[in-house]
Amino acid sequence: MSRVLVTVLRAGIVAAFVLGLFAQIVVVPATAAGEVDAFPPYAPLQVPYGTAAIAGVGCVQVALVAVWRLLTLAERDAIFTPRALWWVDTVIGALVVETVLALVVGGHLAVGGHLAVTEIPSPDDGMDVVGALGAALVTVGVGASFALLVVILRQLPQKAARLQAERAGAV
């Protein structure tokens, strides 16, 4: 594996992780507080939705750490080991948790949002809820798609490891 490619990938992982920290510490709380300032009836949703957003970013960060570890294993030619599969399973788990979070938020917006806060004023006649619901549903679709993709890709190193073991036994 090219050393330049590994360095570029690691720099991207670090940048994405730091950007996620910034989002968790600054962007999500500030955005939630801004929404509550603009629409005080949203106050009961600030903590649960903010927590879901921070946890969703945390899932991405867990996946980034797992990808870093997989990159390290690939550098050491240990990508076809059970340890590598554990890290792939970690990526899958993070994607599943993130998808479930988005599904719960989307379900709450679609079904139960009006129960938690009644008479929420909306400058766009409800378009802000529709936009949030759309974002949650897109996140569910993307998260589920990536989780399924990684599940399928997980089979490749397993097959390669079996072939490598068969070849080593035949020699």
Backbone as CSV, one residue per row, in Angstrom:
resi,resn,N_x,N_y,N_z,CA_x,CA_y,CA_z,C_x,C_y,C_z
1,MET,0.846,-1.171,0.000,0.000,0.000,0.000,0.897,1.242,0.000
2,SER,0.549,2.198,-0.821,1.335,3.414,-0.976,1.366,4.224,0.322
3,ARG,2.550,4.612,0.715,2.727,5.406,1.938,2.018,6.755,1.815
4,VAL,2.034,7.346,0.629,1.365,8.628,0.406,-0.150,8.457,0.586
5,LEU,-0.694,7.388,0.025,-2.124,7.127,0.151,-2.525,6.931,1.613
6,VAL,-1.721,6.186,2.352,-1.991,5.958,3.771,-1.963,7.278,4.531
7,THR,-0.993,8.128,4.241,-0.874,9.419,4.916,-2.079,10.308,4.599
8,VAL,-2.489,10.336,3.347,-3.646,11.145,2.955,-4.917,10.620,3.637
9,LEU,-5.095,9.304,3.659,-6.263,8.720,4.314,-6.280,9.039,5.808
10,ARG,-5.139,8.919,6.443,-5.071,9.228,7.881,-5.348,10.699,8.140
11,ALA,-4.845,11.573,7.296,-5.118,13.006,7.458,-6.619,13.272,7.318
12,GLY,-7.257,12.617,6.375,-8.704,12.763,6.203,-9.475,12.249,7.406
13,ILE,-9.035,11.126,7.968,-9.694,10.567,9.153,-9.559,11.526,10.332
14,VAL,-8.359,12.068,10.533,-8.143,13.014,11.631,-9.004,14.261,11.428
15,ALA,-9.032,14.786,10.209,-9.832,15.983,9.931,-11.316,15.717,10.190
16,ALA,-11.811,14.584,9.742,-13.224,14.251,9.952,-13.529,14.067,11.436
17,PHE,-12.613,13.447,12.175,-12.817,13.239,13.605,-12.859,14.571,14.347
18,VAL,-11.919,15.460,14.033,-11.869,16.783,14.681,-13.104,17.601,14.308
19,LEU,-13.517,17.526,13.060,-14.723,18.224,12.627,-15.938,17.693,13.400
20,GLY,-15.981,16.396,13.618,-17.056,15.805,14.412,-17.049,16.307,15.844
21,LEU,-15.860,16.414,16.444,-15.767,16.966,17.801,-16.286,18.397,17.851
22,PHE,-15.912,19.180,16.851,-16.385,20.561,16.779,-17.911,20.600,16.674
23,ALA,-18.462,19.712,15.863,-19.920,19.653,15.721,-20.578,19.260,17.042
24,GLN,-19.994,18.291,17.742,-20.572,17.838,19.007,-20.503,18.903,20.097
25,ILE,-19.405,19.635,20.135,-19.171,20.588,21.219,-19.775,21.960,20.928
26,VAL,-19.742,22.382,19.660,-20.146,23.752,19.331,-21.415,23.801,18.477
27,VAL,-21.400,23.130,17.340,-22.463,23.311,16.349,-23.815,22.796,16.843
28,VAL,-23.865,21.560,17.311,-25.158,20.998,17.727,-25.763,21.779,18.897
29,PRO,-25.004,22.020,19.977,-25.610,22.804,21.065,-26.032,24.214,20.642
30,ALA,-25.216,24.878,19.830,-25.558,26.237,19.395,-26.792,26.229,18.505
31,THR,-26.885,25.263,17.619,-28.055,25.170,16.737,-29.319,24.880,17.534
32,ALA,-29.217,23.951,18.469,-30.375,23.622,19.308,-30.806,24.838,20.129
33,ALA,-29.857,25.546,20.704,-30.184,26.739,21.491,-30.795,27.821,20.611
34,GLY,-30.292,27.963,19.396,-30.845,28.944,18.459,-32.281,28.634,18.082
35,GLU,-32.577,27.359,17.879,-33.955,26.965,17.559,-34.884,27.263,18.727
36,VAL,-34.419,26.989,19.933,-35.251,27.252,21.114,-35.445,28.748,21.310
37,ASP,-34.410,29.544,21.036,-34.564,30.999,21.135,-35.583,31.511,20.124
38,ALA,-35.535,30.972,18.904,-36.461,31.410,17.863,-37.868,30.871,18.097
39,PHE,-37.965,29.665,18.619,-39.257,29.006,18.835,-39.264,28.366,20.217
40,PRO,-39.576,29.130,21.249,-39.553,28.604,22.623,-40.351,27.316,22.840
41,PRO,-41.431,27.054,22.103,-42.128,25.777,22.323,-41.282,24.544,21.978
42,TYR,-40.184,24.745,21.253,-39.294,23.612,20.933,-38.430,23.197,22.121
43,ALA,-38.442,23.939,23.199,-37.555,23.688,24.346,-37.573,22.237,24.834
44,PRO,-38.715,21.571,24.917,-38.689,20.183,25.395,-37.948,19.216,24.459
45,LEU,-37.768,19.607,23.204,-37.086,18.740,22.237,-35.591,19.019,22.134
46,GLN,-35.128,20.100,22.759,-33.726,20.498,22.624,-32.776,19.405,23.109
47,VAL,-32.992,18.887,24.293,-32.068,17.900,24.854,-32.154,16.555,24.128
48,PRO,-33.349,15.988,23.916,-33.369,14.680,23.254,-32.847,14.718,21.815
49,TYR,-33.245,15.725,21.050,-32.759,15.788,19.670,-31.279,16.151,19.617
50,GLY,-30.851,17.044,20.505,-29.426,17.382,20.572,-28.587,16.167,20.945
51,THR,-29.080,15.392,21.899,-28.368,14.174,22.311,-28.297,13.179,21.164
52,ALA,-29.400,13.032,20.439,-29.405,12.114,19.290,-28.401,12.566,18.227
53,ALA,-28.331,13.863,17.989,-27.380,14.382,16.993,-25.940,14.152,17.440
54,ILE,-25.660,14.415,18.704,-24.302,14.212,19.226,-23.937,12.726,19.187
55,ALA,-24.879,11.862,19.542,-24.621,10.423,19.490,-24.417,9.947,18.050
56,GLY,-25.170,10.518,17.109,-24.995,10.158,15.704,-23.599,10.501,15.201
57,VAL,-23.118,11.677,15.573,-21.748,12.066,15.201,-20.748,11.123,15.885
58,GLY,-21.050,10.736,17.133,-20.190,9.785,17.845,-20.096,8.452,17.119
59,CYS,-21.199,8.012,16.527,-21.174,6.762,15.750,-20.228,6.881,14.556
60,VAL,-20.268,8.013,13.900,-19.349,8.241,12.776,-17.911,8.219,13.273
61,GLN,-17.662,8.805,14.440,-16.309,8.828,14.989,-15.830,7.414,15.340
62,VAL,-16.709,6.595,15.869,-16.346,5.199,16.156,-15.962,4.491,14.847
63,ALA,-16.737,4.712,13.810,-16.423,4.106,12.516,-15.073,4.615,11.988
64,LEU,-14.774,5.893,12.195,-13.490,6.443,11.747,-12.323,5.786,12.480
65,VAL,-12.466,5.581,13.775,-11.409,4.902,14.539,-11.223,3.484,14.010
66,ALA,-12.323,2.799,13.728,-12.234,1.431,13.203,-11.557,1.411,11.829
67,VAL,-11.862,2.388,10.999,-11.218,2.460,9.682,-9.717,2.723,9.848
68,TRP,-9.346,3.563,10.798,-7.925,3.811,11.089,-7.236,2.502,11.445
69,ARG,-7.860,1.723,12.334,-7.281,0.434,12.753,-7.184,-0.525,11.571
70,LEU,-8.201,-0.543,10.715,-8.152,-1.404,9.536,-7.031,-0.971,8.598
71,LEU,-6.826,0.308,8.485,-5.733,0.823,7.665,-4.389,0.369,8.224
72,THR,-4.255,0.407,9.548,-3.025,-0.059,10.198,-2.813,-1.551,9.935
73,LEU,-3.881,-2.326,10.046,-3.773,-3.769,9.777,-3.414,-4.029,8.320
74,ALA,-3.953,-3.243,7.411,-3.626,-3.406,5.993,-2.146,-3.106,5.744
75,GLU,-1.626,-2.085,6.427,-0.204,-1.757,6.304,0.676,-2.918,6.755
76,ARG,0.230,-3.626,7.784,1.010,-4.730,8.358,0.711,-6.072,7.705
77,ASP,-0.055,-6.060,6.619,-0.477,-7.283,5.937,-1.218,-8.233,6.875
78,ALA,-2.010,-7.662,7.778,-2.790,-8.461,8.719,-4.282,-8.234,8.523
79,ILE,-4.649,-7.835,7.313,-6.043,-7.507,7.049,-6.918,-8.760,6.971
80,PHE,-6.319,-9.916,6.786,-7.089,-11.162,6.688,-7.065,-11.940,7.995
81,THR,-7.112,-11.239,9.099,-7.082,-11.876,10.404,-8.425,-11.672,11.110
82,PRO,-8.702,-12.474,12.125,-9.935,-12.259,12.894,-10.002,-10.866,13.527
83,ARG,-8.871,-10.303,13.862,-8.842,-8.954,14.446,-9.404,-7.929,13.459
84,ALA,-9.085,-8.086,12.189,-9.602,-7.170,11.173,-11.122,-7.297,11.068
85,LEU,-11.607,-8.526,11.147,-13.057,-8.716,11.077,-13.762,-8.064,12.263
86,TRP,-13.094,-8.060,13.419,-13.676,-7.398,14.586,-13.845,-5.906,14.315
87,TRP,-12.863,-5.290,13.673,-12.965,-3.863,13.359,-14.019,-3.603,12.294
88,VAL,-14.157,-4.507,11.341,-15.229,-4.373,10.345,-16.586,-4.465,11.045
89,ASP,-16.703,-5.399,11.986,-17.946,-5.518,12.757,-18.222,-4.246,13.564
90,THR,-17.176,-3.582,14.021,-17.336,-2.316,14.745,-17.919,-1.250,13.824
91,VAL,-17.441,-1.188,12.591,-17.995,-0.235,11.611,-19.474,-0.546,11.380
92,ILE,-19.790,-1.819,11.194,-21.180,-2.215,10.969,-22.044,-1.825,12.169
93,GLY,-21.561,-2.105,13.372,-22.312,-1.755,14.580,-22.555,-0.266,14.696
94,ALA,-21.539,0.542,14.413,-21.698,1.999,14.479,-22.733,2.482,13.460
95,LEU,-22.702,1.909,12.270,-23.675,2.284,11.240,-25.093,1.877,11.641
96,VAL,-25.226,0.718,12.251,-26.550,0.261,12.675,-27.096,1.160,13.785
97,VAL,-26.244,1.491,14.768,-26.690,2.363,15.859,-27.105,3.729,15.313
98,GLU,-26.314,4.279,14.418,-26.643,5.582,13.823,-27.954,5.514,13.047
99,THR,-28.168,4.428,12.312,-29.403,4.262,11.554,-30.610,4.159,12.487
100,VAL,-30.464,3.422,13.568,-31.556,3.297,14.543,-31.851,4.658,15.184
101,LEU,-30.814,5.409,15.519,-31.024,6.756,16.068,-31.830,7.623,15.101
102,ALA,-31.435,7.610,13.839,-32.143,8.406,12.833,-33.577,7.910,12.661
103,LEU,-33.773,6.601,12.728,-35.111,6.039,12.607,-36.000,6.466,13.781
104,VAL,-35.429,6.467,14.982,-36.189,6.892,16.172,-36.560,8.369,16.061
105,VAL,-35.601,9.204,15.677,-35.890,10.632,15.532,-36.929,10.845,14.431
106,GLY,-36.748,10.177,13.303,-37.718,10.309,12.213,-39.101,9.825,12.620
107,GLY,-39.149,8.716,13.338,-40.431,8.211,13.816,-41.091,9.173,14.783
108,HIS,-40.288,9.763,15.662,-40.836,10.744,16.607,-41.368,11.961,15.866
109,LEU,-40.621,12.422,14.881,-41.084,13.578,14.105,-42.374,13.253,13.355
110,ALA,-42.442,12.056,12.794,-43.594,11.685,11.978,-44.831,11.386,12.812
111,VAL,-44.636,10.728,13.960,-45.778,10.245,14.720,-45.965,10.984,16.039
112,GLY,-44.897,11.094,16.816,-45.057,11.578,18.179,-44.637,12.991,18.431
113,GLY,-44.079,13.685,17.455,-43.591,15.034,17.685,-44.664,15.981,18.162
114,HIS,-45.853,15.828,17.633,-46.933,16.722,18.033,-47.428,16.422,19.445
115,LEU,-47.121,15.229,19.965,-47.544,14.893,21.322,-46.668,15.578,22.370
116,ALA,-45.366,15.734,22.055,-44.441,16.322,23.017,-44.624,17.836,23.110
117,VAL,-44.885,18.451,22.004,-45.036,19.905,21.980,-46.273,20.223,21.152
118,THR,-47.236,20.857,21.765,-48.451,21.192,21.032,-48.367,22.616,20.530
119,GLU,-49.010,22.839,19.423,-49.117,24.187,18.867,-47.758,24.829,18.617
120,ILE,-46.837,24.109,17.985,-45.527,24.691,17.667,-45.690,25.626,16.477
121,PRO,-45.334,26.886,16.647,-45.437,27.809,15.514,-44.341,27.514,14.494
122,SER,-44.678,27.655,13.257,-43.694,27.421,12.217,-43.798,28.516,11.168
123,PRO,-42.685,29.159,10.862,-42.746,30.236,9.869,-43.046,29.704,8.475
124,ASP,-42.772,28.426,8.250,-42.964,27.851,6.918,-44.156,26.905,6.872
125,ASP,-45.107,27.086,7.763,-46.281,26.215,7.824,-45.908,24.756,7.928
126,GLY,-44.985,24.455,8.815,-44.612,23.064,9.058,-43.478,22.546,8.191
127,MET,-42.928,23.370,7.316,-41.870,22.894,6.427,-40.587,22.561,7.182
128,ASP,-40.350,23.178,8.349,-39.155,22.854,9.107,-39.236,21.424,9.633
129,VAL,-40.408,20.974,10.041,-40.580,19.594,10.496,-40.447,18.640,9.321
130,VAL,-41.010,19.011,8.184,-40.899,18.173,6.989,-39.441,18.052,6.574
131,GLY,-38.703,19.146,6.629,-37.276,19.109,6.286,-36.487,18.239,7.238
132,ALA,-36.781,18.356,8.536,-36.095,17.528,9.535,-36.455,16.065,9.348
133,LEU,-37.721,15.798,9.066,-38.155,14.420,8.816,-37.472,13.869,7.569
134,GLY,-37.389,14.684,6.542,-36.697,14.264,5.323,-35.232,13.965,5.580
135,ALA,-34.570,14.811,6.354,-33.159,14.583,6.692,-32.994,13.293,7.483
136,ALA,-33.913,13.062,8.431,-33.839,11.826,9.222,-34.040,10.604,8.331
137,LEU,-34.989,10.671,7.403,-35.239,9.533,6.519,-34.081,9.291,5.552
138,VAL,-33.473,10.368,5.072,-32.289,10.214,4.218,-31.161,9.560,5.014
139,THR,-30.992,9.983,6.261,-29.958,9.389,7.115,-30.226,7.909,7.337
140,VAL,-31.478,7.545,7.539,-31.830,6.127,7.698,-31.460,5.357,6.431
141,GLY,-31.832,5.888,5.283,-31.526,5.211,4.023,-30.035,5.076,3.766
142,VAL,-29.309,6.148,3.979,-27.860,6.121,3.763,-27.180,5.197,4.772
143,GLY,-27.566,5.308,6.037,-26.964,4.459,7.070,-27.221,2.986,6.815
144,ALA,-28.460,2.648,6.481,-28.791,1.247,6.194,-28.043,0.757,4.963
145,SER,-27.948,1.586,3.942,-27.231,1.190,2.722,-25.755,0.938,2.999
146,PHE,-25.124,1.831,3.737,-23.710,1.637,4.058,-23.499,0.425,4.956
147,ALA,-24.398,0.204,5.900,-24.276,-0.975,6.762,-24.364,-2.252,5.934
148,LEU,-25.312,-2.307,5.010,-25.436,-3.490,4.147,-24.218,-3.648,3.242
149,LEU,-23.709,-2.548,2.724,-22.510,-2.598,1.895,-21.327,-3.160,2.673
150,VAL,-21.133,-2.697,3.896,-20.010,-3.175,4.705,-20.216,-4.652,5.074
151,VAL,-21.461,-5.052,5.321,-21.732,-6.471,5.591,-21.316,-7.317,4.390
152,ILE,-21.640,-6.857,3.208,-21.249,-7.591,1.993,-19.734,-7.578,1.823
153,LEU,-19.118,-6.422,2.019,-17.663,-6.319,1.871,-16.924,-7.132,2.934
154,ARG,-17.565,-7.354,4.080,-16.954,-8.144,5.149,-16.677,-9.570,4.687
155,GLN,-17.476,-10.056,3.780,-17.301,-11.425,3.284,-16.033,-11.580,2.447
156,LEU,-15.558,-10.506,1.837,-14.367,-10.593,0.992,-13.120,-11.009,1.768
157,PRO,-12.788,-10.355,2.895,-11.597,-10.804,3.624,-11.761,-12.218,4.181
158,GLN,-12.978,-12.611,4.532,-13.196,-13.978,5.016,-12.862,-14.984,3.917
159,LYS,-13.349,-14.720,2.723,-13.066,-15.626,1.599,-11.579,-15.614,1.255
160,ALA,-10.972,-14.447,1.277,-9.543,-14.357,0.989,-8.732,-15.102,2.039
161,ALA,-9.120,-15.000,3.302,-8.403,-15.706,4.373,-8.524,-17.226,4.186
162,ARG,-9.729,-17.693,3.816,-9.914,-19.121,3.550,-9.046,-19.586,2.387
163,LEU,-9.039,-18.808,1.317,-8.219,-19.155,0.147,-6.738,-19.154,0.514
164,GLN,-6.329,-18.189,1.313,-4.927,-18.114,1.744,-4.573,-19.319,2.600
165,ALA,-5.473,-19.728,3.487,-5.218,-20.889,4.334,-5.179,-22.162,3.488
166,GLU,-6.085,-22.281,2.519,-6.079,-23.454,1.640,-4.796,-23.504,0.822
167,ARG,-4.374,-22.365,0.329,-3.149,-22.314,-0.466,-1.933,-22.667,0.385
168,ALA,-1.898,-22.195,1.632,-0.784,-22.495,2.539,-0.780,-23.976,2.879
169,GLY,-1.970,-24.587,2.999,-2.046,-26.014,3.307,-1.658,-26.890,2.122
170,ALA,-1.838,-26.367,0.924,-1.536,-27.132,-0.286,-0.056,-27.089,-0.633
171,VAL,0.664,-26.140,-0.072,2.081,-25.977,-0.411,2.948,-26.950,0.297
